Amino acid sequence: MDKIFFIGIIIGVLTRLIMLNLEQKQYPTQPNVLIAQLVLAFVASALGALLVPALIERSYTSITFLSLAAEQFRQVRENRRDTLTELEDKQLVKRGNAFIEEIAKTYEVRNYMCIISSFFTVACYYLITSEFKIGDNITILISTAFGIVLAFILKKMIKRDSIGDIADVKIVDIAFENNSILKVGSLSGITNVGLKSEREKFLKHGIGIEIIPKDKNYINASIIQDPGQRQTIAYNLYSRLGLYRQKNEPVFTPIPRRNPENESIVIAYLPIEKNEEAVIQAVKSTPIVSSARGKNIALKNYVIGRKDGK
């Protein structure tokens, strides 16, 4: 019992570490967050590992502790949401409420994954022990292998789609019309840039981005046009590549705009380093937030630019 209990905890924490690697690619984290998440992973894994022998002994009060743990994890979600919301005003580019809620929800769900992986690792051990005549060491090895495989399956199951899965990203020109009207690609009227020095910065450091929905699909278009998703894209660019602006230069804040001609999104962005390939990869790696899905379902059979549905 002691060996499989600790192995269940190790598998649970390992599951969190695997998912933390995924999380760092999608949501920038800080070192102190890593410690907090590992401690929570240990607690969640211990609960999952203890649940199986408790149920075997018909100690149903263990369900009460599980429900209390779930309530604690929900509190972690709320605390994370509140913290990120309080930091919004200090960001050069805001995350937006949709992205904040997505991050907070992720912090809660990851702990449940630890419970699941440790629970089924220990359950596998007890099942093999009761049904088959196999040595204890071999049973532990089989259970450990099962737990590791399960951890990777869970990681794959909860991995989010990204903008690169539903849209093509290309670099377009930045120009000015009527001396001060910003134009990105074929879309004019982005904003009015009155100062010559600011227009020169746009032309020297700026990169024009166009995000085009794949397959001319309205569902894909509705996702990238969602206000929360647009802000997530802007923040993802900023968090990975920085922003060439000061606090008192709001004109350089990236503002995604819709191009009605092809339902694409265009952005004028000023990274710290003008690297077009890095910009494309940053946009494509942006996770799709849950609130952006499920829009324009009635148009799923229609093609952008054609209204016959064929």
N, C-alpha and C positions, 0 to 999 in steps of 0.2 A: 504493500500500500504506500509506504513512504517514498519508494523510488518513483512510482508512477505519478504520485502527487506532485513531486518536484519537476518531473518531466512535463507534466501538464502545464505547470506554471511557466517553464522555459519555452514551451511551444507557444503559449499565449503571448508572452513578451516578444518572442521572435516574430509572431504575426504582426504585432504592433510595429516592430522595427522595419519589417518589409513594407508595411503600409506607410510608415513615416517617410521612407525613401520616395514613394509615390507622392506623398503629400508635399514634400519639399519641392518637387518639380511643378506642382500646381498652385501651392499656396506658400509663399515665402514665410519661413518660421525663424524664431530666434533661439539661441542656446538655452535660455531658461525654460522655454516651452518644451524643449526636448526632455529635460529632467522631469517636468510635471507630467508629461505624457507617459514616460516610462514608469513612474510611480503609480499612475492610474492603471497602466497596463498590468502591473504586478498585482494590484488589488483585484482587477477584473479576472485575471487568469486564476488567481487563488480561489475566487468564488466559483468559477467554472469547474475547476478541478475537484473542489469539495462537494459539488452538487450531486455527482453520480453516487459516491458511497453514502451520502445522506439519504438519497432516494431509495437506495437498496435497503438501508436500515429503516425505511419508512419514517424518516424524520422530516415530515412535511413542513416543519417550521423553517426549513432552509429556504423555502420559497419566499418567506417573509423577508429574509435577508437579501434575497435576490431583488425583490421589489424595492427595498430600500436603496440598494446599489444603483438600480435604474433611475431612481429619483435623484440620487447624487450626481449621476452622469448628466441628467437633464439640467441640473444646476450648473455643472461645468459648461454646458452649452450656453446657458444664459449669461454666465460670467464672461465667457469669451466674446459673445455678441456685444455685451455692454462695453467691454474694454476696447474693442475695435471701433465701436460707434463713437466713443469718447476721443479716439485718436484721429477721427476723420478730419477735423478742422486743421490739424497739423500736417496733413498730406498735401504735397504739391498737386497730386492727382488723386482724387477720392476713389475709394473702393466701390462705393455705392451700397445701398441696403441689400440688394440681391446677392452680391458677392459676399457680404458680411454674413448673411444668413446661411449661405452655402458653406462657408468656412466653419461657422458655429455648429451646424448640423453634422459636418464631417467629424469634428472633435468628439461628438457624442457617439456616432455610429462606430467609430474605430474601437471604442471600448467594448461594444457588444461583440465585435469580431473576435476580440481576445477571449471573451467568455465562451463563444461558440467553439473556437479551435481547441481550447483546453478541455472543455466539456467532452467533445467527441474523441479527443485523444484518450482520456481516461475511460470513456465509455467503450472504446474499441478494446482496451486492455481487459476490462471486465467481461466483455462479450466473448473474446477469444479464450479467456481463462475458464469460463463456465461451459463453453461449447466444445472445445477441442483439447486434446491431451498434448499440449505443447509446453516446453520448458519456459520458466519465468523470464529468462534473459531474452529468448527469441521473441516472446510475446511483447516485451518492452520495446525491442527493436522494431517489430511490426507496427506497434502503436505509434512510436516516434515517427516512423516513415509516413504513416497515415496522416499524422498531425501536420507534418511539414508540407505534404502534398495539399492538404486542406487549406493551409495558410496561403499558398499560391493560388489556389482556386478562388478563395475569398477575395484576394487582391484583384484577380481578373474580373470577378463579378461586379465589384463596386468601382472599378475604374471608369471614370467619366469620359464621354466623348469630348473631343476638342474641336475648335474652329476648323482645323485642318481636315477633319472628317466630313464637314458639310460645305466647305467653301474653298475656293481658290484665292490666293493672295498674290498680288502683283504690285510692282512699284510703278507709279505714274508721276508725271511732271507736276511741279508746283509753279504757278505763275500768278501774275496780277493783272486784272482788267480795270480799265478806267483809273489807272494809276494806283488804286489802293484796295480793290476788291479781290480777296484771295480766291484763287481757282485751283482746284486739285483734280487732275485728270480732265474729264469733260464737264465736271460740275463746278459752276461758278457761284459766287455769293456766299461762300463759307462764312466770312466775316470781313469787316472793314478794318484794315490795318493802316492807321493814319500816319504813323511816324516812319520816316524813310529808313532810320536805323533798324527798326523792327522788320521792315520788308526785306532789308539786306540780310538779316539773320535768317529769315525764312528761306531765302534763295541760296544762302551759303551752307547752312546747317540742316535745313529741313529735308524730309523725305516724304513724298506723297505715297499713300497706301490706298489700294482699292481691294475690298473684300467682296468677291463675287460668289453668290450661291451656286453650288454645283448642280448640274443637270437642269438649270433654269427652274428649280423647284421652289414653289411658294412656301413650303414648310421650312426649308433651309433659309429662305429669305426672311421669314417671320422671326426666326431665331436670332439672326444677326442684327435684325432691326429692333429687337426688344430693348427698351431703354436700359434695363439692368445689364443685359449682355453687352451692349455698347460700352457702358462704363467699365465693365470687367475687362474688356479688350484694352481700353485706354490705360487702366491701372496695370495690367499685365505688361504692357510695353514699358511703362514707367518703372516698375519694380525690377525689371531685368536689364534695361538699357539706360536708365536714368532719364533726365529731362534737362535740356539746355535752357534753363530759365531761373529767375529769382522769384522770391515770394511776391514781389511787387510788379511782376510781369505776367498778368493773367492772359494776355493775348497769345502766349505760347502754349497754353494748356491744350492738349489734344482734344478736339471735339468731333466725334464721329457724326457724319451727316449722310442722309439717305440720298441716293441718286435714283430718281423715279424712272429713268430710262431703262435700266436693267435691274432695279431693286438691289443694287450693291450699296456698300457702305464705303465712304472715303474719309481719310484722316490725314491731316497735315501734322507731322510729328517731328520734333527736334531732339534726337538722341544725343547723349554726351559724345559718342563716337559715331560718325556717319558710316554705318555698316549695313548695307541693304539686305544682305543675306541673314544677318542676325535679327533684323527687324521682321522679316518674313517668318522666321522660325518662332519669334516671340508671339506673333499674332496667331500662328497656327497652333501653338501649344496652349492657348487660352482655353480653360475648361468651359464647357457649356453649363450654365447655371440652370437649376431646375425650373425657376420661374419663367424662363424663356421658352420652354417647351409647351406644346399643346395649343399653339396659336394658328389661326387660319386653317383649321382642319377642313372646312368646307371647300377650300381651294386646292386640296391635295392632288386632285386629278388634272389641274390646270398647269400650263407651262407659261413661264414668264414671257410676255410679249405676244402670247396667243390665248384666246379666250374660248376656243372650241374644245379644250380638254384633250386634244389628240397630239 
